[in-house]
Amino acid sequence: MMQSYRVDRRVDVRTPMRDGVELSTDLFIPRDAGRCPAVLIRTPYSNNNEQLIEKGTRLAAAGYVCAIQDVRGRWDSGGDYYPFLNEAEDGFDTQQWIGTQDFSDGTVGTAGASYGGTTQWRSAPLDSQYLKCMVPRVICTDYHSGLLYPGGALQLNVAMTWGMRTHAHTGQDIDFHQWSEAFRYLPLRNVDASAGRDLPFWRDWIAHPEYGDYWERMDDTRCFDQITVPAFNMGGWYDLYANQTFTNFNGLRLTGGSNEARQSKLIVGPWPHGLAMSTRTGDVDFGEASMVDLEAEELRWFERWLRGVDNGIEREAPLRLFLMGANRWRDADEWPLADTDWQTWYLHSGGRANSVLGDGVLSPETPGEEKADEFVYDPLHPVQTAGGNNCCSPHIVPWGAHDQRAVEMRGDVLVYTSPPMAQDTEVTGPIEVVLYAATDGPDTDFTAKLVDVAPGGYATNLCDGIRRGRFLESRRAVNLLEAGKVYEWRIEVGVTGNVFQTDHRIRLEISSSNFPRFDRNPNTGAEYGQSADVRRAQQTVHHSRAYPSHIRLPVIPAE
């Protein structure tokens, strides 16, 4: 049985950074334990909140010094806050400071979720000699494609709600905003001022929709080979960082800078950004099997890599994935899974796939000469977000699994549905849609959503994605579209682990908006974020021998 210690707490310990700025660190120290391993948590959400106090106390009682720090410019720390920018050097300097304190045995692990994961990934490539392991939860490492501009479109909901909540030294109330109006405000460059706020980083985000020097300096996907410590990644199928969670896992497993780093792990449940808070995510209850004690798993990781306890955690399967639909767990050794049967399912219709009442079909049969589907995308009347991979205010924009039938009644949503499954069919892996489509203007978006349809009609969203026309050729530069030209739109729809049960159907939704998860493309081709002008767009989706629009499904053979 693990010894339990009484806990001493030191509040607001001033921790010096290389430029002289002092950050505020609260220390939880096991009494009479001598020199101990340390766990560092760096947060913009106040180190004096109840949840972190409870965690610091629990870790100290287990024999770890827990250091919980307000990041630069937030709460009791000095300096100015600017998202992501200073976390590499500040995290490294804090690790170096901890490693030389009289309470430290010279080993440091890091923990934290969301931005608390950012602080871990950003600092790890600097390779502190004291850092031995990480446990980053629900976070990306490429803040351009992973957070702000996936597929080239702005993740409007998270950018606005999170940005406005965290822009000052203390937490900011955002619930007084009329969000149905705030999300629609144009031009985007003035959103902060329209809400009575001054957000320099917001204006920088809007000024840099393309991937360039601004984003590259904060892109840690380029640094996996510089990380020498193992990471136990934790994510959720309905987290907004679900895609990048697997990117991070593969980054260390395949290219990590040491044998230890290549022993990293990942667990993914049917969870939203909050992780394992309930058996229910959105409207769907995934059962008791979906609940995992992530704190206990994290402690096992620290016991192995900070204390050297041979508990076998690194010899367990590196991937543990929850299969929705079947509501059970499966283990795997790599991502995508080794035995994946990559199946191509094609879009079909007689030219009337509009809404769930239309004639759209999804099947493995290659298309012949079929009439294209058409719809009008009007930015003033966008398709509304109905759950999915959202963050971080579910009372403003719901997250998780929800019934999509109301969305699918719209005429500007094309719906393609398979026949009922003859047997349980597992689809686990990354989902991609290849769409051959045209628009009548210089720019537009296309969206895609994978849905599981129960025999009674309930349509559960699994994952979704978007692609912006001006970035079809490259995310580094704007290339406007030629009106009427058919382009190949490759849409990263996301990742999933789902069993389509017998008599369930596979459904694909295609449209041009998913608002306010993503901002609305005004279809004008104007400089991004600078204008309030919008126009309607006539959209054409082809599915024929020459233009075989399809979805690529990672089907896992039955055991």
C-alpha positions as CSV (number, residue, x, y, z in Angstrom):
1,M,0.0,0.0,0.0
2,M,1.3,3.4,-0.9
3,Q,2.3,5.6,2.1
4,S,0.1,8.6,2.7
5,Y,1.8,11.8,3.8
6,R,0.5,14.9,5.5
7,V,0.7,17.9,3.2
8,D,2.4,21.3,3.6
9,R,1.4,24.1,1.2
10,R,3.4,27.1,0.1
11,V,1.4,29.8,-1.7
12,D,2.6,32.3,-4.3
13,V,6.2,31.2,-4.4
14,R,7.8,33.6,-6.9
15,T,9.6,31.7,-9.6
16,P,12.1,33.6,-11.8
17,M,12.1,33.4,-15.6
18,R,15.1,34.1,-17.8
19,D,13.9,37.6,-18.6
20,G,13.3,38.6,-14.9
21,V,9.5,38.1,-14.9
22,E,8.3,36.2,-11.8
23,L,5.6,33.6,-12.1
24,S,3.4,32.5,-9.2
25,T,3.8,28.9,-8.1
26,D,1.8,27.1,-5.3
27,L,3.7,24.1,-3.9
28,F,2.1,21.1,-2.2
29,I,4.9,19.2,-0.3
30,P,4.7,15.9,1.5
31,R,5.7,16.5,5.0
32,D,8.9,14.7,6.3
33,A,9.3,12.9,3.0
34,G,12.7,14.3,2.1
35,R,13.6,14.9,-1.5
36,C,10.8,13.8,-3.8
37,P,9.8,13.6,-7.4
38,A,7.8,16.6,-8.6
39,V,4.8,17.0,-10.8
40,L,4.4,20.4,-12.6
41,I,1.1,21.8,-13.7
42,R,1.0,25.1,-15.5
43,T,-2.3,26.8,-16.1
44,P,-4.0,30.0,-17.3
45,Y,-7.1,29.1,-15.3
46,S,-5.8,30.0,-11.8
47,N,-3.7,27.7,-9.6
48,N,-6.0,28.6,-6.7
49,N,-9.1,26.7,-8.1
50,E,-10.7,23.9,-6.1
51,Q,-10.0,21.2,-8.6
52,L,-6.2,21.9,-8.8
53,I,-6.0,22.3,-5.0
54,E,-7.5,18.9,-4.6
55,K,-5.1,17.4,-7.1
56,G,-2.1,19.0,-5.6
57,T,-3.0,17.7,-2.2
58,R,-3.7,14.2,-3.5
59,L,-0.3,14.0,-5.3
60,A,1.6,15.3,-2.3
61,A,-0.2,12.8,0.0
62,A,1.1,10.1,-2.4
63,G,4.7,11.4,-2.0
64,Y,5.1,13.8,-4.9
65,V,5.8,17.5,-4.7
66,C,3.1,19.2,-6.8
67,A,3.9,22.6,-8.3
68,I,1.0,24.4,-9.8
69,Q,1.8,27.6,-11.6
70,D,-0.1,30.5,-13.1
71,V,1.3,31.0,-16.6
72,R,2.7,34.4,-17.6
73,G,0.3,37.3,-17.5
74,R,-2.5,35.3,-15.7
75,W,-3.7,35.6,-12.1
76,D,-0.8,36.1,-9.7
77,S,2.0,35.8,-12.3
78,G,3.8,38.7,-13.7
79,G,4.3,39.6,-17.4
80,D,1.8,39.8,-20.3
81,Y,-0.3,37.0,-21.5
82,Y,-0.3,36.0,-25.2
83,P,-1.6,32.5,-26.0
84,F,1.0,29.8,-26.7
85,L,3.9,32.2,-27.3
86,N,5.9,32.0,-24.0
87,E,5.1,28.5,-22.8
88,A,8.2,26.8,-24.1
89,E,10.8,28.9,-22.3
90,D,8.7,29.5,-19.2
91,G,8.0,25.8,-18.9
92,F,11.6,24.9,-19.3
93,D,12.8,27.6,-16.8
94,T,10.3,26.3,-14.3
95,Q,11.5,22.7,-14.7
96,Q,15.0,23.9,-14.2
97,W,14.0,25.8,-11.1
98,I,12.2,22.8,-9.6
99,G,15.0,20.4,-10.3
100,T,17.4,22.5,-8.1
101,Q,15.1,23.0,-5.1
102,D,15.8,21.4,-1.7
103,F,12.5,19.4,-2.0
104,S,13.4,17.9,-5.4
105,D,15.0,14.5,-6.1
106,G,15.9,15.8,-9.6
107,T,12.9,14.2,-11.4
108,V,10.0,16.2,-12.9
109,G,6.8,15.0,-14.6
110,T,4.2,17.3,-16.1
111,A,0.4,17.1,-16.1
112,G,-2.6,19.1,-17.3
113,A,-5.4,19.3,-19.7
114,S,-6.2,21.6,-22.6
115,Y,-3.9,24.6,-22.2
116,G,-2.3,22.6,-19.4
117,G,-1.3,20.2,-22.2
118,T,0.0,23.1,-24.3
119,T,2.4,24.1,-21.6
120,Q,3.8,20.5,-21.6
121,W,4.3,20.1,-25.4
122,R,5.7,23.5,-25.9
123,S,8.5,23.1,-23.3
124,A,9.4,19.4,-23.9
125,P,11.6,19.9,-27.0
126,L,13.9,22.2,-24.9
127,D,14.9,18.9,-23.1
128,S,15.3,19.8,-19.5
129,Q,17.6,17.3,-17.8
130,Y,15.0,17.1,-15.0
131,L,12.0,16.3,-17.1
132,K,11.2,12.5,-17.2
133,C,7.6,12.2,-18.5
134,M,4.4,14.0,-19.5
135,V,0.7,13.4,-19.3
136,P,-0.9,15.8,-21.8
137,R,-4.7,15.7,-22.1
138,V,-6.9,17.0,-24.9
139,I,-4.6,19.3,-26.7
140,C,-2.9,19.9,-30.1
141,T,0.6,20.7,-31.1
142,D,-0.1,22.6,-34.3
143,Y,-2.2,25.6,-33.3
144,H,-2.9,26.6,-36.9
145,S,-4.5,23.4,-38.2
146,G,-5.2,21.8,-34.9
147,L,-7.0,24.7,-33.2
148,L,-7.7,27.9,-35.2
149,Y,-7.9,27.0,-38.8
150,P,-8.6,23.2,-39.4
151,G,-9.3,22.8,-43.1
152,G,-8.7,26.5,-43.5
153,A,-11.8,27.7,-41.7
154,L,-11.8,29.4,-38.4
155,Q,-13.1,27.5,-35.4
156,L,-15.2,30.5,-34.5
157,N,-16.9,29.2,-31.4
158,V,-13.8,28.1,-29.5
159,A,-11.8,31.1,-30.7
160,M,-14.4,33.6,-29.5
161,T,-15.6,32.0,-26.2
162,W,-12.2,30.8,-25.0
163,G,-10.4,34.0,-26.2
164,M,-12.8,36.3,-24.5
165,R,-12.7,34.3,-21.3
166,T,-8.9,34.2,-20.9
167,H,-7.6,37.5,-22.4
168,A,-7.0,39.4,-19.1
169,H,-5.1,38.6,-15.9
170,T,-8.2,37.1,-14.3
171,G,-11.1,34.9,-15.6
172,Q,-13.7,36.9,-17.6
173,D,-17.4,36.5,-17.6
174,I,-18.7,35.7,-21.1
175,D,-22.3,34.6,-20.4
176,F,-23.7,38.1,-20.6
177,H,-23.0,38.2,-24.4
178,Q,-25.9,37.5,-26.8
179,W,-24.0,34.8,-28.5
180,S,-26.5,34.3,-31.3
181,E,-25.7,37.8,-32.4
182,A,-22.0,37.9,-31.4
183,F,-21.1,34.9,-33.6
184,R,-22.7,36.6,-36.6
185,Y,-20.8,39.9,-36.2
186,L,-18.8,41.0,-39.2
187,P,-16.1,41.9,-40.1
188,L,-14.3,39.4,-38.0
189,R,-11.3,41.7,-37.4
190,N,-13.5,43.8,-35.2
191,V,-15.2,41.1,-33.2
192,D,-13.2,41.9,-30.0
193,A,-14.1,45.6,-30.1
194,S,-17.7,44.8,-30.9
195,A,-17.8,42.9,-27.6
196,G,-16.2,45.7,-25.7
197,R,-12.8,43.9,-25.4
198,D,-9.3,44.5,-26.6
199,L,-7.7,41.2,-27.8
200,P,-4.4,41.7,-29.7
201,F,-4.1,38.0,-30.2
202,W,-7.5,37.9,-31.8
203,R,-6.5,40.5,-34.4
204,D,-3.3,38.6,-35.1
205,W,-5.3,35.3,-35.6
206,I,-7.6,37.0,-38.1
207,A,-4.6,38.6,-39.9
208,H,-2.9,35.2,-40.3
209,P,-5.4,32.6,-41.7
210,E,-2.7,31.1,-43.8
211,Y,0.1,29.0,-42.3
212,G,3.3,31.0,-42.2
213,D,6.0,32.3,-39.8
214,Y,3.4,33.4,-37.2
215,W,2.1,29.9,-36.7
216,E,5.3,28.0,-37.5
217,R,7.1,29.3,-34.4
218,M,4.4,27.7,-32.3
219,D,4.1,24.5,-34.2
220,D,5.5,21.6,-32.1
221,T,4.7,18.9,-34.7
222,R,8.1,19.8,-36.1
223,C,9.8,18.9,-32.8
224,F,8.8,15.4,-31.9
225,D,12.4,14.1,-32.6
226,Q,13.6,16.6,-30.0
227,I,11.5,15.2,-27.3
228,T,13.2,12.5,-25.2
229,V,10.5,11.7,-22.6
230,P,7.4,9.5,-22.9
231,A,3.9,11.0,-22.9
232,F,0.7,9.3,-21.8
233,N,-1.8,11.1,-24.1
234,M,-5.4,11.2,-23.1
235,G,-8.2,12.3,-25.5
236,G,-11.9,11.9,-26.5
237,W,-13.6,11.1,-29.7
238,Y,-15.7,14.3,-29.3
239,D,-12.8,16.5,-28.2
240,L,-12.0,19.3,-30.7
241,Y,-8.4,18.0,-30.6
242,A,-9.2,14.4,-31.4
243,N,-7.3,14.4,-34.7
244,Q,-4.2,16.0,-33.2
245,T,-4.3,13.6,-30.2
246,F,-3.4,10.8,-32.6
247,T,-0.8,13.1,-34.4
248,N,0.9,13.6,-31.1
249,F,0.8,9.9,-30.2
250,N,2.3,8.9,-33.6
251,G,4.8,11.7,-33.5
252,L,6.5,10.3,-30.4
253,R,5.9,6.6,-31.1
254,L,7.5,6.9,-34.6
255,T,10.0,9.7,-34.3
256,G,10.5,10.5,-30.6
257,G,14.1,11.4,-29.7
258,S,14.7,8.4,-27.3
259,N,13.6,4.9,-26.7
260,E,11.6,6.2,-23.7
261,A,9.8,8.7,-25.8
262,R,8.9,5.9,-28.3
263,Q,7.1,4.1,-25.4
264,S,4.4,6.8,-25.3
265,K,0.7,5.8,-24.8
266,L,-2.8,7.0,-25.7
267,I,-6.2,6.4,-24.3
268,V,-9.3,7.7,-26.1
269,G,-12.9,7.4,-24.8
270,P,-16.3,8.6,-26.0
271,W,-15.6,11.9,-24.2
272,P,-15.8,15.6,-25.0
273,H,-13.1,18.1,-24.1
274,G,-13.9,17.6,-20.4
275,L,-13.0,13.9,-20.4
276,A,-14.7,11.1,-18.5
277,M,-17.0,13.5,-16.5
278,S,-20.1,11.3,-17.1
279,T,-21.3,8.2,-19.0
280,R,-23.2,10.7,-21.1
281,T,-21.6,12.8,-23.9
282,G,-24.3,15.0,-25.4
283,D,-27.5,13.0,-25.7
284,V,-25.9,9.6,-25.8
285,D,-25.2,7.4,-22.7
286,F,-22.2,5.2,-23.4
287,G,-22.6,3.1,-20.2
288,E,-20.4,2.5,-17.2
289,A,-17.7,0.8,-19.2
290,S,-16.9,4.3,-20.7
291,M,-15.8,5.6,-17.3
292,V,-12.0,5.4,-16.5
293,D,-10.1,6.7,-13.5
294,L,-7.7,8.8,-15.5
295,E,-6.1,10.2,-12.3
296,A,-5.2,6.6,-11.3
297,E,-3.8,5.9,-14.8
298,E,-1.8,9.2,-14.6
299,L,-0.4,8.2,-11.2
300,R,0.7,4.8,-12.5
301,W,2.6,6.7,-15.3
302,F,4.4,8.8,-12.7
303,E,5.2,5.8,-10.5
304,R,6.9,4.2,-13.5
305,W,8.8,7.1,-14.9
306,L,9.5,9.2,-11.8
307,R,10.0,6.5,-9.2
308,G,11.1,3.6,-11.3
309,V,8.4,1.3,-10.1
310,D,8.1,-1.7,-12.4
311,N,4.3,-1.7,-12.7
312,G,4.3,-2.8,-16.3
313,I,2.4,0.1,-17.7
314,E,4.8,0.6,-20.6
315,R,4.4,-3.1,-21.6
316,E,0.7,-2.7,-21.9
317,A,-0.8,-2.0,-25.4
318,P,0.1,1.6,-26.3
319,L,-3.4,2.3,-27.6
320,R,-6.6,1.9,-25.7
321,L,-9.7,2.9,-27.7
322,F,-13.4,2.9,-26.7
323,L,-15.6,1.5,-29.4
324,M,-18.9,3.5,-29.5
325,G,-21.9,1.5,-30.7
326,A,-20.6,-1.7,-29.0
327,N,-19.6,0.3,-25.9
328,R,-16.5,-1.6,-25.1
329,W,-12.7,-1.1,-25.2
330,R,-10.2,-2.5,-27.6
331,D,-6.4,-2.4,-27.5
332,A,-4.1,-1.7,-30.4
333,D,-0.4,-1.4,-31.2
334,E,-0.5,1.3,-33.8
335,W,-2.6,4.0,-35.5
336,P,-4.2,3.4,-38.0
337,L,-4.8,-0.1,-36.9
338,A,-2.7,-2.7,-38.7
339,D,-5.5,-4.9,-40.0
340,T,-7.6,-1.9,-41.4
341,D,-9.6,-2.7,-44.5
342,W,-9.6,0.7,-46.3
343,Q,-13.0,0.7,-48.0
344,T,-14.2,3.3,-50.6
345,W,-17.9,4.1,-50.3
346,Y,-19.3,6.3,-53.1
347,L,-22.0,9.0,-53.3
348,H,-25.0,8.2,-55.5
349,S,-28.3,10.0,-56.3
350,G,-30.6,10.9,-59.1
351,G,-29.7,14.6,-58.5
352,R,-32.0,15.0,-55.6
353,A,-30.0,14.2,-52.5
354,N,-31.1,17.3,-50.7
355,S,-32.2,16.5,-47.2
356,V,-32.9,13.2,-45.6
357,L,-36.1,13.0,-47.7
358,G,-34.0,13.0,-50.9
359,D,-32.6,10.1,-53.0
360,G,-28.9,10.1,-51.8
361,V,-27.3,6.7,-51.4
362,L,-23.9,5.7,-50.0
363,S,-22.5,2.3,-51.2
364,P,-19.3,0.6,-52.3
365,E,-20.5,0.5,-55.9
366,T,-18.7,2.8,-58.2
367,P,-20.9,5.5,-59.8
368,G,-21.9,5.6,-63.4
369,E,-23.2,8.6,-65.3
370,E,-25.3,10.2,-62.5
371,K,-26.8,13.6,-62.3
372,A,-25.0,16.0,-59.9
373,D,-26.6,17.3,-56.8
374,E,-27.0,21.1,-56.3
375,F,-27.8,23.4,-53.4
376,V,-27.5,27.1,-52.5
377,Y,-25.3,28.1,-49.6
378,D,-26.5,31.3,-48.0
379,P,-24.1,32.7,-45.3
380,L,-27.0,34.6,-43.8
381,H,-28.8,31.3,-43.2
382,P,-26.0,28.8,-42.3
383,V,-26.4,25.2,-41.2
384,Q,-26.4,25.2,-37.4
385,T,-23.9,23.2,-35.4
386,A,-25.6,20.3,-33.6
387,G,-23.1,18.9,-31.2
388,G,-19.7,17.4,-32.3
389,N,-16.1,18.3,-31.5
390,N,-16.7,21.6,-29.8
391,C,-15.2,23.5,-26.9
392,C,-15.4,24.9,-24.4
393,S,-18.8,26.2,-23.4
394,P,-21.4,23.4,-24.0
395,H,-24.2,25.7,-22.6
396,I,-23.4,28.1,-25.5
397,V,-22.7,25.6,-28.3
398,P,-23.4,21.9,-27.4
399,W,-20.7,19.3,-27.7
400,G,-20.8,15.5,-28.1
401,A,-23.4,13.2,-29.7
402,H,-26.7,14.6,-30.8
403,D,-29.6,13.7,-33.1
404,Q,-28.9,15.2,-36.5
405,R,-32.3,14.7,-38.1
406,A,-33.3,18.4,-37.7
407,V,-30.1,19.4,-39.6
408,E,-30.8,16.7,-42.2
409,M,-34.2,18.2,-43.1
410,R,-32.6,21.2,-44.6
411,G,-32.5,21.5,-48.4
412,D,-28.9,22.8,-48.3
413,V,-27.7,19.6,-46.7
414,L,-27.0,16.7,-49.0
415,V,-27.7,13.3,-47.4
416,Y,-26.3,10.0,-48.5
417,T,-27.3,6.9,-46.6
418,S,-26.2,3.2,-46.9
419,P,-28.5,0.2,-46.8
420,P,-28.8,-1.4,-43.3
421,M,-25.7,-3.2,-42.2
422,A,-26.0,-7.0,-42.6
423,Q,-23.7,-7.5,-39.6
424,D,-21.9,-5.4,-37.0
425,T,-19.3,-3.3,-38.8
426,E,-16.4,-1.6,-36.9
427,V,-15.1,1.6,-38.4
428,T,-12.0,2.8,-36.4
429,G,-9.5,5.2,-37.8
430,P,-9.2,8.6,-39.7
431,I,-12.1,9.5,-42.0
432,E,-11.5,11.3,-45.3
433,V,-14.0,12.5,-47.9
434,V,-13.0,13.2,-51.4
435,L,-15.5,15.5,-53.0
436,Y,-15.6,16.6,-56.6
437,A,-17.5,19.9,-56.4
438,A,-17.8,23.3,-58.0
439,T,-19.1,26.7,-56.9
440,D,-20.1,29.8,-58.9
441,G,-17.8,32.2,-57.1
442,P,-14.1,32.8,-56.1
443,D,-14.3,31.0,-52.7
444,T,-16.5,28.8,-50.6
445,D,-16.5,25.9,-48.1
446,F,-17.6,22.3,-48.2
447,T,-18.4,20.3,-45.0
448,A,-18.7,16.6,-44.3
449,K,-20.2,14.7,-41.4
450,L,-20.2,11.0,-40.6
451,V,-23.4,9.8,-38.9
452,D,-24.6,6.5,-37.4
453,V,-28.4,5.9,-38.1
454,A,-30.3,3.6,-35.8
455,P,-33.2,1.5,-37.1
456,G,-35.6,4.0,-35.4
457,G,-34.1,6.9,-37.3
458,Y,-31.9,8.5,-34.6
459,A,-28.9,9.9,-36.4
460,T,-25.8,10.2,-34.2
461,N,-23.0,12.4,-35.3
462,L,-19.5,10.7,-35.1
463,C,-17.1,13.3,-36.6
464,D,-17.1,16.1,-39.0
465,G,-14.8,18.4,-41.0
466,I,-14.5,21.3,-43.3
467,R,-12.4,22.5,-46.3
468,R,-12.0,26.1,-47.4
469,G,-11.6,26.7,-51.1
470,R,-8.9,29.4,-51.1
471,F,-6.6,26.9,-49.3
472,L,-7.2,23.9,-51.5
473,E,-3.8,24.1,-53.1
474,S,-1.8,25.1,-50.0
475,R,-2.5,26.2,-46.5
476,R,0.4,28.7,-46.9
477,A,-1.1,30.9,-49.6
478,V,-4.4,32.0,-50.9
479,N,-5.5,30.7,-54.4
480,L,-9.0,31.7,-55.3
481,L,-11.3,29.4,-57.2
482,E,-12.4,29.6,-60.8
483,A,-16.1,29.8,-60.9
484,G,-17.8,26.6,-62.3
485,K,-14.6,24.6,-62.3
486,V,-14.7,21.1,-60.7
487,Y,-12.1,20.8,-57.9
488,E,-11.1,17.9,-55.8
489,W,-11.9,18.7,-52.2
490,R,-10.1,16.4,-49.7
491,I,-11.9,16.9,-46.4
492,E,-10.4,15.5,-43.1
493,V,-13.6,14.5,-41.4
494,G,-12.0,13.5,-38.2
495,V,-11.3,10.2,-36.3
496,T,-13.7,7.8,-34.8
497,G,-14.0,4.3,-33.2
498,N,-17.6,3.1,-33.8
499,V,-19.4,-0.2,-34.4
500,F,-22.3,0.3,-36.9
501,Q,-24.5,-2.4,-35.4
502,T,-26.6,-4.8,-37.5
503,D,-29.5,-2.9,-39.2
504,H,-27.8,0.5,-38.5
505,R,-26.9,2.6,-41.6
506,I,-23.9,4.7,-42.4
507,R,-24.7,8.2,-43.4
508,L,-22.7,11.1,-44.9
509,E,-23.9,14.7,-44.8
510,I,-22.4,17.2,-47.2
511,S,-23.0,21.0,-47.0
512,S,-21.1,24.3,-46.9
513,S,-21.5,25.5,-43.3
514,N,-21.4,24.2,-39.7
515,F,-22.0,27.4,-37.7
516,P,-20.9,28.6,-35.2
517,R,-18.4,25.8,-34.9
518,F,-16.8,27.2,-38.0
519,D,-17.0,30.7,-39.3
520,R,-19.1,31.4,-42.4
521,N,-17.4,31.7,-45.8
522,P,-18.8,34.9,-47.3
523,N,-18.1,33.4,-50.8
524,T,-16.7,36.8,-52.0
525,G,-13.0,36.0,-52.2
526,A,-12.3,39.2,-50.3
527,E,-9.3,39.6,-47.9
528,Y,-10.1,37.4,-44.9
529,G,-11.9,39.0,-42.0
530,Q,-11.9,42.5,-43.4
531,S,-15.4,42.8,-44.9
532,A,-19.0,42.4,-43.8
533,D,-20.1,41.6,-47.4
534,V,-21.5,38.2,-48.2
535,R,-23.1,36.5,-51.2
536,R,-25.0,33.3,-51.8
537,A,-23.2,30.5,-53.6
538,Q,-24.6,27.9,-56.0
539,Q,-22.9,24.6,-55.2
540,T,-22.6,21.5,-57.4
541,V,-21.5,18.1,-56.1
542,H,-20.6,15.5,-58.7
543,H,-20.6,11.7,-58.3
544,S,-20.0,10.1,-61.7
545,R,-17.5,7.9,-63.5
546,A,-15.3,11.0,-64.1
547,Y,-15.9,12.5,-60.7
548,P,-16.3,9.6,-58.2
549,S,-17.0,11.5,-54.9
550,H,-16.5,9.1,-52.0
551,I,-15.7,8.5,-48.3
552,R,-12.8,6.4,-47.2
553,L,-13.8,4.1,-44.3
554,P,-11.3,2.3,-42.1
555,V,-13.2,-0.9,-41.6
556,I,-11.8,-3.4,-39.0
557,P,-12.4,-7.1,-39.8
558,A,-14.4,-9.0,-37.2
559,E,-12.3,-10.9,-34.8
